[in-house]
C-alpha cells in the first residue's frame, strides 16, 4: 500500500469524531483473530494485556474500549466500505490492537468537543528493511503524515514507558476548522513497529492521555 494511503488510515480519526484508524492487517490465509499478535490478548473495562509484546496497561473504568473487530465494523458503517476492505487492510501491513476513548464511540463530548483517544497499533516491518529502530519507525510515520498535509515535527524525543525506550513526535491535525493535538509514540519490538496514537482537542486532555500511558508495564 502506498504511504499516502497508509497514513490516510492513521488520520481517519480526525474525520470520525475521535475514533482511531484501522491499524490491523491479516495474513492472506487467516483472520485477525488467528494472528500471533492476538494470541493471549485480553481486555476488560480496567486492564489490557498483550501477550505477544509482553506488556500490560491500565484502562480507565469510565472510558470506552474498542476491539479491532468492533472498530472495523464502525468504520465500515460510517465511512466508504471499500476504503476498509479486507484487501486494503491486508496490504497495509498494519495491525490495530486497541482503542480507548473518553466519550462514547463515534460521538463527540457533551459540548460537541473532540473525543480524546488512544489507539494502539503495530506494523509488520518485514517489508521495510530500512526501519531498524523506534526512531526510524516514528520518523516513517511522520514523513507519511507530512505527505498527507499534517503538521509534524521531524525531531522525535526519547521517552521511557514501562521500562522500554520509545520515541515521541508531536503534531497537529484538523477536523474541519478544529485543530487537534496529536502525538505518535513508537518503538520496535519483535520485528514490529509498535505505536500509540494520541489525539485530543486540548493540551490538558493530551496530558490526561499521556498519564494513561504511564501505567504501561513490559515484562
C-alpha beads as a LAMMPS data file, in Angstrom:
LAMMPS data file: protein, C-alpha beads

219 atoms
218 bonds

1 atom types
1 bond types

-500.0 500.0 xlo xhi
-500.0 500.0 ylo yhi
-500.0 500.0 zlo zhi

Masses

1 110.0

Atoms # bond

1 1 1 0.000 0.000 0.000
2 1 1 1.317 3.459 -0.845
3 1 1 2.500 5.555 2.086
4 1 1 -0.103 8.219 1.289
5 1 1 -2.924 5.664 1.571
6 1 1 -1.364 4.156 4.673
7 1 1 -1.367 7.451 6.529
8 1 1 -4.907 8.237 5.452
9 1 1 -5.774 5.298 7.735
10 1 1 -3.772 6.880 10.568
11 1 1 -5.549 10.224 10.246
12 1 1 -9.088 8.945 9.701
13 1 1 -9.769 9.567 13.380
14 1 1 -9.947 13.316 12.706
15 1 1 -12.933 12.591 10.476
16 1 1 -14.627 10.055 12.691
17 1 1 -15.399 12.097 15.838
18 1 1 -12.413 10.930 17.834
19 1 1 -12.085 7.336 16.725
20 1 1 -8.770 5.906 15.641
21 1 1 -7.706 4.321 12.379
22 1 1 -7.981 0.631 11.420
23 1 1 -4.404 -0.286 12.186
24 1 1 -4.522 -4.052 11.782
25 1 1 -3.883 -6.435 8.960
26 1 1 -4.347 -10.116 8.307
27 1 1 -2.280 -12.903 6.886
28 1 1 -3.887 -13.651 3.488
29 1 1 -4.869 -17.113 4.715
30 1 1 -6.182 -16.180 8.134
31 1 1 -8.316 -13.677 10.002
32 1 1 -7.003 -11.153 12.552
33 1 1 -8.277 -13.269 15.404
34 1 1 -5.822 -16.030 14.329
35 1 1 -2.740 -13.797 14.070
36 1 1 0.053 -14.249 16.624
37 1 1 -0.410 -10.632 17.721
38 1 1 -3.836 -11.505 19.141
39 1 1 -2.955 -14.759 20.934
40 1 1 -3.283 -14.416 24.690
41 1 1 -4.603 -10.874 24.343
42 1 1 -7.201 -9.795 26.892
43 1 1 -9.035 -6.571 27.652
44 1 1 -11.774 -5.502 30.046
45 1 1 -13.008 -2.214 31.496
46 1 1 -9.874 -1.740 33.580
47 1 1 -6.974 -3.688 32.122
48 1 1 -5.345 -4.604 28.797
49 1 1 -2.814 -7.427 28.411
50 1 1 -0.837 -8.177 25.251
51 1 1 0.991 -11.481 25.407
52 1 1 2.863 -11.124 22.102
53 1 1 4.553 -7.844 23.053
54 1 1 4.628 -8.782 26.776
55 1 1 3.017 -5.708 28.296
56 1 1 0.049 -4.596 30.391
57 1 1 -1.795 -1.267 30.511
58 1 1 -4.493 0.091 32.773
59 1 1 -7.759 1.322 31.244
60 1 1 -9.872 3.981 32.983
61 1 1 -13.099 2.316 34.084
62 1 1 -15.377 5.033 32.698
63 1 1 -13.667 5.168 29.281
64 1 1 -14.879 3.323 26.185
65 1 1 -12.874 0.369 24.868
66 1 1 -12.973 -0.770 21.248
67 1 1 -11.505 -4.011 19.910
68 1 1 -10.093 -4.166 16.386
69 1 1 -13.067 -6.095 15.042
70 1 1 -15.562 -3.651 16.593
71 1 1 -13.684 -0.667 15.191
72 1 1 -13.658 -2.041 11.664
73 1 1 -17.406 -2.590 11.895
74 1 1 -17.898 1.040 12.964
75 1 1 -15.632 2.408 10.235
76 1 1 -17.356 0.396 7.546
77 1 1 -20.670 1.709 8.827
78 1 1 -19.674 5.373 8.791
79 1 1 -17.059 5.535 6.003
80 1 1 -16.657 4.166 2.471
81 1 1 -16.652 0.391 2.786
82 1 1 -14.064 -0.071 0.011
83 1 1 -11.575 2.107 1.924
84 1 1 -11.649 -0.501 4.679
85 1 1 -11.939 -3.657 2.600
86 1 1 -10.171 -6.809 3.736
87 1 1 -7.750 -6.438 0.822
88 1 1 -6.779 -2.847 1.671
89 1 1 -6.293 -3.717 5.308
90 1 1 -4.275 -6.815 4.426
91 1 1 -2.000 -4.882 2.070
92 1 1 -1.354 -2.159 4.653
93 1 1 0.861 -4.461 6.729
94 1 1 -0.647 -2.836 9.834
95 1 1 -2.451 -4.292 12.808
96 1 1 -4.977 -2.495 15.009
97 1 1 -4.841 -3.747 18.608
98 1 1 -6.890 -1.443 20.828
99 1 1 -8.666 1.906 21.059
100 1 1 -9.883 3.675 24.175
101 1 1 -11.849 6.922 24.049
102 1 1 -13.070 9.285 26.741
103 1 1 -16.613 9.541 25.386
104 1 1 -18.933 7.102 23.692
105 1 1 -17.655 5.615 20.474
106 1 1 -18.318 7.689 17.316
107 1 1 -19.723 10.577 19.353
108 1 1 -18.248 13.914 20.473
109 1 1 -18.111 15.114 24.057
110 1 1 -21.133 16.603 25.876
111 1 1 -20.425 20.089 24.465
112 1 1 -19.544 18.853 20.979
113 1 1 -15.826 18.741 21.696
114 1 1 -13.386 16.298 20.105
115 1 1 -13.385 12.846 21.691
116 1 1 -9.864 12.246 23.135
117 1 1 -8.498 8.779 22.473
118 1 1 -5.530 6.464 22.360
119 1 1 -5.039 3.944 19.580
120 1 1 -2.564 1.095 19.851
121 1 1 -1.232 -0.383 16.621
122 1 1 1.600 -2.485 15.232
123 1 1 3.259 -2.674 11.820
124 1 1 4.984 -5.694 10.302
125 1 1 8.444 -4.432 9.336
126 1 1 9.445 -7.398 7.176
127 1 1 8.838 -5.314 4.043
128 1 1 10.594 -2.238 5.478
129 1 1 14.271 -3.229 5.945
130 1 1 15.257 0.398 6.438
131 1 1 13.326 0.619 9.709
132 1 1 15.646 -0.704 12.411
133 1 1 14.859 1.360 15.487
134 1 1 11.946 3.085 17.151
135 1 1 13.340 6.401 15.942
136 1 1 13.334 5.097 12.348
137 1 1 9.759 3.910 12.758
138 1 1 8.319 7.077 14.202
139 1 1 10.079 9.155 11.516
140 1 1 8.498 6.889 8.891
141 1 1 5.070 7.694 10.311
142 1 1 5.934 11.386 10.467
143 1 1 7.078 11.512 6.833
144 1 1 3.850 9.813 5.823
145 1 1 1.861 12.358 7.812
146 1 1 3.540 15.317 6.163
147 1 1 2.695 13.813 2.772
148 1 1 -0.953 13.953 3.895
149 1 1 -0.674 17.600 4.985
150 1 1 -0.355 17.071 8.747
151 1 1 1.901 19.434 10.699
152 1 1 4.501 17.301 12.467
153 1 1 7.938 17.815 13.922
154 1 1 10.670 15.590 12.476
155 1 1 12.725 15.685 15.669
156 1 1 11.456 12.849 17.873
157 1 1 12.280 12.824 21.568
158 1 1 13.145 9.788 23.662
159 1 1 10.691 8.742 26.370
160 1 1 10.659 5.636 28.544
161 1 1 7.369 3.828 29.124
162 1 1 7.119 0.709 31.237
163 1 1 10.898 0.277 31.182
164 1 1 11.108 0.402 27.354
165 1 1 12.544 3.217 25.226
166 1 1 10.003 4.859 22.898
167 1 1 10.329 7.797 20.512
168 1 1 7.697 10.532 20.527
169 1 1 6.565 13.063 17.938
170 1 1 4.141 15.932 18.424
171 1 1 1.857 17.191 15.686
172 1 1 -1.362 18.908 14.708
173 1 1 -4.207 17.705 12.522
174 1 1 -7.519 19.272 11.631
175 1 1 -11.144 18.219 11.806
176 1 1 -12.889 20.868 9.751
177 1 1 -11.952 24.178 11.377
178 1 1 -10.910 22.473 14.630
179 1 1 -7.212 21.932 15.443
180 1 1 -6.412 18.563 17.038
181 1 1 -3.353 17.863 19.188
182 1 1 -1.594 14.647 18.156
183 1 1 1.246 12.505 19.426
184 1 1 2.792 9.387 17.921
185 1 1 4.853 7.287 20.325
186 1 1 6.647 4.246 18.910
187 1 1 9.280 1.566 19.339
188 1 1 10.467 -1.569 17.513
189 1 1 9.797 -4.888 19.181
190 1 1 9.843 -8.480 17.860
191 1 1 10.102 -7.366 14.237
192 1 1 7.163 -4.952 14.503
193 1 1 6.796 -1.240 14.888
194 1 1 4.633 -0.775 17.999
195 1 1 2.963 2.603 18.360
196 1 1 0.424 4.603 20.304
197 1 1 -1.504 7.367 18.568
198 1 1 -2.848 10.014 20.963
199 1 1 -5.349 12.637 19.801
200 1 1 -7.017 15.318 21.918
201 1 1 -8.698 18.668 21.487
202 1 1 -6.688 20.421 24.226
203 1 1 -3.296 20.235 25.904
204 1 1 -4.980 19.348 29.204
205 1 1 -6.654 16.328 27.624
206 1 1 -3.381 15.334 25.949
207 1 1 -1.727 15.318 29.372
208 1 1 -4.544 13.048 30.554
209 1 1 -3.789 10.637 27.711
210 1 1 -0.062 10.723 28.479
211 1 1 -0.829 9.859 32.112
212 1 1 -2.700 6.733 30.981
213 1 1 0.415 5.521 29.164
214 1 1 2.397 5.837 32.385
215 1 1 0.603 2.661 33.514
216 1 1 2.425 0.610 30.841
217 1 1 4.464 -2.306 32.166
218 1 1 6.651 -4.545 29.997
219 1 1 7.870 -7.928 31.219

Bonds

1 1 1 2
2 1 2 3
3 1 3 4
4 1 4 5
5 1 5 6
6 1 6 7
7 1 7 8
8 1 8 9
9 1 9 10
10 1 10 11
11 1 11 12
12 1 12 13
13 1 13 14
14 1 14 15
15 1 15 16
16 1 16 17
17 1 17 18
18 1 18 19
19 1 19 20
20 1 20 21
21 1 21 22
22 1 22 23
23 1 23 24
24 1 24 25
25 1 25 26
26 1 26 27
27 1 27 28
28 1 28 29
29 1 29 30
30 1 30 31
31 1 31 32
32 1 32 33
33 1 33 34
34 1 34 35
35 1 35 36
36 1 36 37
37 1 37 38
38 1 38 39
39 1 39 40
40 1 40 41
41 1 41 42
42 1 42 43
43 1 43 44
44 1 44 45
45 1 45 46
46 1 46 47
47 1 47 48
48 1 48 49
49 1 49 50
50 1 50 51
51 1 51 52
52 1 52 53
53 1 53 54
54 1 54 55
55 1 55 56
56 1 56 57
57 1 57 58
58 1 58 59
59 1 59 60
60 1 60 61
61 1 61 62
62 1 62 63
63 1 63 64
64 1 64 65
65 1 65 66
66 1 66 67
67 1 67 68
68 1 68 69
69 1 69 70
70 1 70 71
71 1 71 72
72 1 72 73
73 1 73 74
74 1 74 75
75 1 75 76
76 1 76 77
77 1 77 78
78 1 78 79
79 1 79 80
80 1 80 81
81 1 81 82
82 1 82 83
83 1 83 84
84 1 84 85
85 1 85 86
86 1 86 87
87 1 87 88
88 1 88 89
89 1 89 90
90 1 90 91
91 1 91 92
92 1 92 93
93 1 93 94
94 1 94 95
95 1 95 96
96 1 96 97
97 1 97 98
98 1 98 99
99 1 99 100
100 1 100 101
101 1 101 102
102 1 102 103
103 1 103 104
104 1 104 105
105 1 105 106
106 1 106 107
107 1 107 108
108 1 108 109
109 1 109 110
110 1 110 111
111 1 111 112
112 1 112 113
113 1 113 114
114 1 114 115
115 1 115 116
116 1 116 117
117 1 117 118
118 1 118 119
119 1 119 120
120 1 120 121
121 1 121 122
122 1 122 123
123 1 123 124
124 1 124 125
125 1 125 126
126 1 126 127
127 1 127 128
128 1 128 129
129 1 129 130
130 1 130 131
131 1 131 132
132 1 132 133
133 1 133 134
134 1 134 135
135 1 135 136
136 1 136 137
137 1 137 138
138 1 138 139
139 1 139 140
140 1 140 141
141 1 141 142
142 1 142 143
143 1 143 144
144 1 144 145
145 1 145 146
146 1 146 147
147 1 147 148
148 1 148 149
149 1 149 150
150 1 150 151
151 1 151 152
152 1 152 153
153 1 153 154
154 1 154 155
155 1 155 156
156 1 156 157
157 1 157 158
158 1 158 159
159 1 159 160
160 1 160 161
161 1 161 162
162 1 162 163
163 1 163 164
164 1 164 165
165 1 165 166
166 1 166 167
167 1 167 168
168 1 168 169
169 1 169 170
170 1 170 171
171 1 171 172
172 1 172 173
173 1 173 174
174 1 174 175
175 1 175 176
176 1 176 177
177 1 177 178
178 1 178 179
179 1 179 180
180 1 180 181
181 1 181 182
182 1 182 183
183 1 183 184
184 1 184 185
185 1 185 186
186 1 186 187
187 1 187 188
188 1 188 189
189 1 189 190
190 1 190 191
191 1 191 192
192 1 192 193
193 1 193 194
194 1 194 195
195 1 195 196
196 1 196 197
197 1 197 198
198 1 198 199
199 1 199 200
200 1 200 201
201 1 201 202
202 1 202 203
203 1 203 204
204 1 204 205
205 1 205 206
206 1 206 207
207 1 207 208
208 1 208 209
209 1 209 210
210 1 210 211
211 1 211 212
212 1 212 213
213 1 213 214
214 1 214 215
215 1 215 216
216 1 216 217
217 1 217 218
218 1 218 219
